[in-house]
Amino acid sequence: MKLYQNGIKRILDVLISLAGLMVLSPVFLLLILLVPCFFNAPPFFIQKRLGKDGRIFSIIKFRSMTGDTDASGNLLPDEKRTIPFGRFLRKSSLDEIPQFINVLKGDMSLVGPRPMLPFYNGLYSSVQMQRNRVRPGITGLAQVSGRNQISWYTRFRLDVWYVSHVSFWLDMHILLRTFQQWFNGKNVEHTRHIPQEFEGNP
């Protein structure tokens, strides 16, 4: 298991990400051209996220929401900033393609707990903090077990379990389930069944 975590997993991340970018390069280039036309903004959405050992990195996604604000200059709620093209990108998970770049840079892995916003780090319990022991992933055990349809508590419990049981076969199982769910259109739309914002542990 340690051999896999300390070397083989990283090699597979790089090889699969390179292959993914090559196969999806026509879609990638097309979206670079299309996204600015729909959002009147640069194609990429870049945001700070928590990485391994609490390190901050910049996650890269295709833009899927507008930057519309209210009279006070505050961003409108997500549902009011999402246009049909953005919903399509999210439902198809095409907005996630640029994260292969994060994997190649070493910020992320193909499989791991999803990266959270930095302020969440101060809300974790000591057990939940263990999710930061590995690189965050494009997909993960929580994502193939219900995604936004499960509670934060369950999501973090699955993340911590994954960290303690990382293996080649577990990663292959999660990747296979990810492709199956994507192909079947199951649990892929980010905006459905969004749970209440995580505010820490009681």
N, C-alpha and C positions, 0 to 999 in steps of 0.2 A: 504493500500500500504506500509506504514512504517513497519507494522508487517511482511509483506512478505520480504521486503528488509533487515530488521534487524535480522531475525531469520529463517523463513521458507525457504527462498531461499538457505541459507547456508546448512540447513539440507537436502534439496533435492539434492544439489550439491554433498554432501558426499555420500548419499545413491545411487544415480545414478552412480557416479564414481566408487564406490565399486562394484556395479553390473556390470558395463562396464568392469572393469579389470578382474572380475571373468569369465565373458562370453568370453572375448577376450584373456584370459591367454594363451591358446595354440598358438594363433597367436603371442602374445607378446614374448613368450619364443622362438618360431621358428625364429622370426626376430632378437632376441638377438644373435642367432647362425649364421644366414645368412648374416646379414649386414656386419660384419667384413670380411667375405669371399669375398664380392664384393668390399669393399672399403679399405681393408687392414688397418683398423682403428677401434677404439672402436665403438660399436653400437649406442651410444647416441651422439647427437649434442646438446651442452649446450651453451646458449647465454644469455647475460644480456638483460633484457627488462624492460620497464616501467610498474609498477603496480599501484594499487590504491593509490591515493594521492601522486603520483610521486615516490613511493618507488621502488627501483631497486630489481629485483629478477632474478633467473636463470631459463629460460624456457628449458624444456626437449623435444627433438624430436628424432625420429630415423634418423640417418644420411641418407641423400638422394643425396649428392653431394661429389665429390672427393675433395681433398685438393691441386689439381694441381696449380702450380704457373708459372709465366713467368721467363725470365732470371734474372730479378731484384728481384725476390722473392715475387712479388705481386700476389695475387690470380687472376686466370683467370676469365672472366665473367661467370656468372651462367650457361649460355647455353653451355659453353665449359667444364663445370665440372659435367654435368648431364649425367649419363649413363642410359641405358634402365631400369635397375632395380630401379634406383632412380626415374625415371619418373613414373614407376608403383606405387611406394610408394606414390608419391605425387598425382597422378591421383586418386588413391583409398583412399587417406587421411589416410592411415595406418601409415604414419610418425607422425601423430598427437596423436596416442594412448598414449604415455608416458605423455601427458599433463593432463591425469586423475590424475597423481601423483601431478602435480602442483595444481590441484583443491583440492585434499585431504590435501595438505600442507597449503591451504588458500591463495596461491599466485594468483589463478585464480578462475573463475566461469565457469559453463558450457556455460552460455550465457552472453555476454558483448562485448564491443569494443575489437577488436584484439589488443594484446600488441605490442607496437612499440619499436624500438631501442631508447635508452636513449637520443641520441642527437636530436631527433625530438622534445623533450619537449621545447627546445628553439625556435622552429619554429612555434609553435601553436599561434593562436590568443587567446584573452581572452575567447572567446566563445568556441573555440575548446578545450581549457584546461579543460572544464567541463567533457570531456570524461574520465578524470582521477579520477572522483569522485566515480567510482565503480570499482570492480575488473574486469580486462580484461577477455575475454571469449575465449573458444575453438571455438565457433561459435558466430555469432552476426547478427544484423539486416542488416548491410552492406554486410555481406557474403551471405545472402540469397536474396539480392536485386541486385546482379550483380558481387560481389566479385571484382576481378581485372579488370573487364570490365567497371567499373564506375570510374569517376574522384576522385581525393583525396578530392576535395571540397564536392562532393556528399557523399562520404564515411564518412567524418567527420560530415557532417550535420546529417546523419542518426544516427551516434554514439551519438551525443548530444541529438537528439530527444529521442533515447532509454533511455538515462540516466534520462530524465525528465518524462518518462512514464513507468518505470519498473513496471511490474506486473506479477503475476502468469500466467495469460492467454497470455500475450505477450511472455513470455519465452516459454510456451508450443507451441505457434504458430511458433516461430523461430526454436525450436527443431524439430517440425514436418516437417517444410519446409526443414530443413537441411537433415533429413533422406530421404525425397522425392527426393531432388536434388542429394544426394549421390547415391540412388538406380537407378535414371535415368541417372547418369553420367553427370549431368548438373552443370556447374560452379565449378567443383571440381579440375580442373588441375591448379595448382599454376602458371605454367610457361606460360600460354596463356594470350594474351592481357594485358601484364604487362604495367601499365601506366608509364609516365615519373616520375622519382624520385621526391618525394615531397621536395621542396626547400623553403617552407615558403609561406606566403601570400603576394600578391602584395600590 
